[in-house]
Amino acid sequence: MKILSIHRIGLGFIGLCLLIAQGCKVGEKYTQPTLNLPDQFRGDTLSYFADTSSISNISWKDFFHDPTLKELIDSALVNNYDMKTALLNIEIASKQLRQNKYNYLPEVDATIGSMNKQWRSKDFGSGPSSKWYEKHGTKASENMFTYLSQFGSEIGFSWEIDIWGKISNAKDQLNAEFMNSQEVRNAIQTNLIANVAKGYFNLLMLDAKIEVAKRNVTLNDSTKKMLELQYQAGEITALGIQQTESQRLIAASLVPELEKEILIQENALQVLTGKMPDRIKRGTSFEHLFAENKDISLGSPIEILRNRPDVRGAELELIASNANANIQQAMRYPSLSLGGEFGVNAMLPKNWFSIPGALLGGIGANLTAPIFKRKSLKTKWEVAKLERDKAELSLQQTVVEAVSEVSDAVITVEKQREQLEYARLRVENSQKAVQNANLLFKGGYATYLEVITAQSNALNSDLGLVELRQEHLESYVNLYRSLGGGWR
């Protein structure tokens, strides 16, 4: 009865510890800090209705209209090495998270076979294992007699009860890290889509520049022939022909430079798509690269918390830091562990698996607490709290930079739209100036210098328009990316 009472007391103690473990999770529960977001983005001059959708919620397949560009992006998302690495990191984090679920279970180890045989001599101060010698019908010697002989197999377990929530906080930490690995992948995808689009737009711009350069070479050739006729008639000097040739060479020298840049840009795009250097095909039109949808808006600044991978990732890092601080705090408190073993043990090999004579069993419980660890546990806890504060500051900074980036992108889109209109007017004016200069020169009312100047201005204005058109296209991509679009 006495032994039974002791067993009941032990089981009751264990049950009480398990009950306490359900409600003793220490630390601070995560709450999102105040981010002080504005009501709208600075520079948001887009007119839209309340029921319009945010740009960030549009899939990249719907945002871009050019089929060639969409094919490039799709290839990059499948073959890009950064994307492949990110997917492997997600798989690693997923396995670590799944493993944490088993931390609530006891650890079980099996000793398949063990042998322990020890010898002593007369000065050891103890006698030999008499049963061993009795079994063998011999007398123990004074020196190097068999002192201990054991053969056994056993199964043992150990189980730490999660009293203070170390395992559950570890689960929160690993879950945040797993979700953050997905946000890293989303951020890589968003930037990858933007870089592919910009590279493709740059190719179109370089193609357009070559056309401008070749057109100006043809125009200069025509002017040069006209001047050669006047030179033969004695109306002008050779200087006019030489200056016209210089202007033609300027335009002609652009062609090999642009061809070089095209090849380099094609190689860079192929790297993004995970392929070896090769030619990149183009679409048939420089216009209508984006899907036309007037019923869209920037959305409110609070939407970047849900859409931008870097902001979402920064908050997940804060959640993980908060969980780690809770873990370090729990390490300072007592821990309860249960253990036990069951198996067979005998002095002679022939009795190794003798049942029930060789059976052994045991169970125990340990409640341990750190007393003096040279302040290491407290220091780790304090450092973890400071790391959590750093993660919160990082989140605040990421949000501020994200809102500012969107505002910059909006302003750039609007102002470059105005610049683009002025650039178109400048091109029209330059083309008219070239036509008028040629007519006046033929009529003797203008000099060849005025013709060359008009052609030079036309070349510069045409190239400027092409560059500005590319920058305007890129500004839309930057706006889409800054709002968190592209990963859906």
WOURDA-V412540 format. One record per helix or strand. SS is the DSSP state (~ for helix, > for strand). FROM is the first residue (numbers start at 1). LEN is the number of residues. If there is no record, write none. Layout:
# WOURDA-V412540
ss=SS from=FROM len=LEN
ss=SS from=FROM len=LEN
This chain:
# WOURDA-V412540
ss=~ from=2 len=20
ss=> from=53 len=2
ss=~ from=55 len=3
ss=~ from=60 len=4
ss=> from=64 len=1
ss=~ from=67 len=13
ss=~ from=81 len=24
ss=> from=107 len=14
ss=~ from=122 len=3
ss=~ from=130 len=7
ss=> from=145 len=17
ss=~ from=166 len=67
ss=~ from=238 len=35
ss=> from=290 len=1
ss=> from=296 len=2
ss=~ from=301 len=7
ss=~ from=309 len=22
ss=> from=335 len=12
ss=~ from=349 len=3
ss=> from=359 len=10
ss=~ from=376 len=67
ss=~ from=448 len=35
